[in-house]
Amino acid sequence: MSLDAVLAQIDTTLPAALDRLMALLRIPSISTDPAFKADCDRAADWLVADLQSLGFDAAKRPTPGHPMVVAHGGTGGPHLLFYGHYDVQPVDPLALWDRDPFDPQLQDTPKGQVIRARGASDDKGQLMTFLEALRAWKAVHGTLPCRLTIFLEGEEESGSPSLIPFLQENAAELRADIALICDTGLFQDTAPAIVTMLRGLLGEEITIHAANKDLHSGMFGGLARNPIHVLASILARMHDDTGHITIPGFYEGVSELPDAIRAQWQNLAFDHAKFLGDVGLSLPAGEQDRTPLEMIWARPTAEVNGILGGYTGDGFKTVLPAQARAKVSFRLVGTQDPAAISASFRQWVRDQLPADCTATFTEHGGSPAGVMQITHPAFEAARAALGEEWGRAAAYVGCGGSIPIAGYFKTHLGMDAMLLGFGRDDDQIHSPNEKYDLECFHKGIRSWARLLEKLA
């Protein structure tokens, strides 16, 4: 069988594939720090050259920020778009790294060999699984498996400021039958998973203003309004005693899980006690009428991420502050509208203000949730391919975090996206000593080869 030949090619050439990944990992493509702009350009150039070696018509495309890499190749079959990002997070605090984060190394650990470097898992190791699968396919067949567009971003770790304009300006060129995104992981480190639900995100910063200056608490305490009290009282009323969110209209657009997805999630045997125990907790919070997996994958949230007011330095200062501030984030699901929730939240806050207090707001962006249409035949093909490679059935799962690109593909290109990846929970992405298991890199390449065979 031709697939067997491709898989054998992957196994035989794994050392060379690892060398290529190491070369890419040596480039410190930190997108958020202007000092590394030239390195981001260098990473884009490296990928363009690698794609050209595979027969793609590849180019570095300028943006107001870091460049995109776009490549086209192959003919016939479905038109697949593959998305990944070549930029990485900053390495701070550097002192907590066991080695230079941009001097990658294969290390032995009690759980097996790992690739240790910044970007090993997020997302250079992941995106290279797809390119290496294509390399093996071409080595065996002489051609690429089908019509392909490769789209690699350089600003994912810094908010993707150039992404939407680029999608809008190049929609006709980038539009495909389906987008494939490799920036996720395995379920509980062992089960292959396909993400079908992504929560959206809305960020709000609220400032409560009271007196026109900070006040002496001995002279004004008890008589003057304290904005920290006002802010704390409002935030405390954001949830009722059962964990439901009290902001008017908040649950508009929140739908119930399909029965088939609910049944799959129940079969996953998620150990919420271990999940919480690993971070020193034991009791589930949130909506009391929902299962733990529902709460982290399929239910919306309202969380206070930070509070600031008054004197917070060393020692003590008896002051009534003139203002108090909080950062509040909302994870969104279904068809919840970030703009509508922002407006409702702000009005809800204003309605609770005492007469001598005012509130101002700062927005920190918002993106809707992504819900994938699993009726697309690529989803069942992916479940089968992943199950064959990993030896256990692949599951459709949700993702508590937000990956806006999937929603942007739907909104701006009108196409669905499928997210599958091979990271593990202990990969320490965004943290010191990031790693990617060699097994995940190897089996990730083989997984893509199996899926390409089914799709093509």
Disulfide bonds with the S-S distance in Angstrom:
none
